[in-house]
Amino acid sequence: MDYSNTVCAHYYGSKAKGYSLTITRGPSLAVVLGTIKVSGKVEAKKVCKANNYKAWNF
């Protein structure tokens, strides 16, 4: 699948280290647009939106 025009939000972390949300884009999702700390219990998952990275606020 070509991710050239897709942006993905990757949620990851643990109770010990805290949770983070990383936004990536590009053909191999290699371009990291930003990483933010998030609170609460977040399950590890990936959410993708086609060419919609301007919707993410950093």
Secondary structure, 3 states (H helix, E strand, C coil): CCCCCEEEEEEEEECCCEEEEEEEECCCCCEEEEEEEECCCCCCEEEEEECCHHHCCC
